[in-house]
């Protein structure tokens, strides 16, 4: 298999992801899930994803589709890179085992289907927040905990953000 095919094969539909997770579970591998749009990949993203991967054996990244990013209100010019391009870049990271898209506002369907052992978000979210209306609430945390999993916050690298990069490019 070519290196490009290897990367492309990491980008899967939810049904295929669920089948792969079942195989990983047969090997008692610990499944970690995180999500985001990862528009312009930067050091903060890579550090975050690498630290997230340290919490288990397999890392699944839920990736917002372009429509989902648009609904987040990040600006008319977002995403900068389309979903196919963003997925290829994320899938090319050695510590990412799978990329699965979500078109909804949140990845709750992916989380409830895949039942990860660990759900991770950046430290701007609070694993202990139980109010689903709070900006610090981690979507899917109740589901993961009810399945015996854990929810973790990963420290963010200060000074790195896609918005800062875009503003710098605009001058």
N, C-alpha and C positions, 0 to 999 in steps of 0.2 A: 504494500500500500504506500502511495506517495505521501510525503509530509503534508501536502495540501489536502489530500483526501482525509488524512488523519484528523486535521483540524476541522474540516467541513463535517465529518461524521460526529463531532461533538455537539453540533447544533441539531436538536431533535424536537419533534412534536411531543406534546404532553403524554400521549399514549405510549410512545416509544420510550420516553423518559421513565415512565412507571414500570415498564418491563425491565429496563436496565437496572433500576433501583431494586427490583425484586431479586435479580441475579446478585447484586452487591450484598444484599441482606443475607443471601444463602452463604456468603463468605464471612458473615458477621462484621461487615464493614460499616463504619459509622458515617452517616450521611449528613452533610452540612448544606444548608440552603441560605442564600442571600439574594437580594435583588436590587436593581437600579437601572438607570438608563445608560450610564457610562458613555456619555456622548463623545467627549474628547479625552481619551485615556491619558492619565497623567500619573505622576509619582504617588499622589494621594490614593488614587484608585488601586494601583498595583500593590501598594503597601497594605491597604485595607483588605484586598482580596487574598493576599498571601497570608496575612494574620488570620483571616477567616478560615482559610484552608487548614491552618494548624489545629483547628478544633475537631477534626475528624479525618476520615480516610478518603472521602470523596466529596468534592465541592460542586454543587449545582448552582448556577447563576440564573435567576429569573430576570429576563431582559424585557424592559418596556418596549412595545412596538412604537412605531412613529406616532400613531394616533394616540396612544396612551401618554406619550411624552407631551404631545400638543395640549392634551387636556390638563396637564399639570400646571399650565400657565407660566412656563419658564421663559416665554417670549416667542414672538412670531418667527424668529430665526432658528428656533430649536425644533428638533435636534439638528445639529450641524451635519452629522453623519447619519445616513439612513440605517434602519435596523439591520439590514444584511451586512453592512460594513462594520457596525458596532459588534455584531455577533462574531464575525470573523476575528476581529482584534481580541475580544475577550476569550474566544475559544483557543486562540493561539498561545495563551498563557499556559505553561506546563502544569500549574497546580489547579487549573480549572478542568474538571472532568466532563462537564455537560453544560450546555446553554439551552434554555427553554424560554420561548417568548410568552408574554402575557399581554393581551390587548385591553384588559379591563383596567380600572383605575388602581387596583391592588392585585397582588399575586395570591390572594386567598385560595383560589381554586387550585393553583399549583401546589401550595403548601398542604392543603387538605388532601390532595390526591397523592402526593409523594411522601407525606408523613416523615419529614426529616427528623433526625435525632437531635440536630442543633439548628436553631434559627438565629441568624446573625444580622445585625444592623449596625450602623455607625453609632458612635457615642452621643450623637445628637438625638438619639432615641433612648428611651429608658425601659429596660426589660421588666421593671417592677410596675410600670404604669398599667393600670387596668381600665382606665377611661378611654373607650374607643374613639371618643371625640377629641382627645388630646393630641397635639402635634407630636408628642413624645411616645405615643402608643405604637407598639410594633404589631402590625397586622399579622394575624396568624399565631400570635404568641399563646393564646388560649388553647388553640387546636394542638399545637406542638406539646404544650405542657400536659394536656389531657391524654396524649399518647405516650407520656413518660419521657418526653424530650426536654431539652433545656433551651433557654433563650439568652443570648449574650450580646453585649454591646462592645464593639471593636473601637479602640481609640482612633481618632482621625489625625491625619498629618496636617498641622497648621500651615496655612499659606498656600494651599493648593485647592483650586476649584475651577470647574469648567467656566463658570461665569467670569472669574478673574482672567482666565486665558482669553476669552472672547473680548472682554473689555480692553485688554492689553493690545490685542490685534487691531481693534478699532482705533487705537491711539488715544 
